[in-house]
């Protein structure tokens, strides 16, 4: 993956985090997990949230969705609170 870079994706994902709060994504591993999970959802039949996704590979779609802030990464703590 050349563009966007891991650091660019991390900045986009953490852009909504207020000063003093812990970032949602702290490592490349978190970005890889999030994009692979979203790619598997697309493979399973979920519709992409970006236009022009026809012909793109699921992982490329997932990366573009993250970069364009069409999907959000939710921490495990937030998931447990909403259950």
Secondary structure, DSSP 8 states (H G I E B T S, - for coil): --SS-HHHHHHHHGGG--TTS--S--SHHHHHHHHHHHHHHHHTT---SSTT-TT--HHHHHHHHHHTTSS----HHHHHHH-
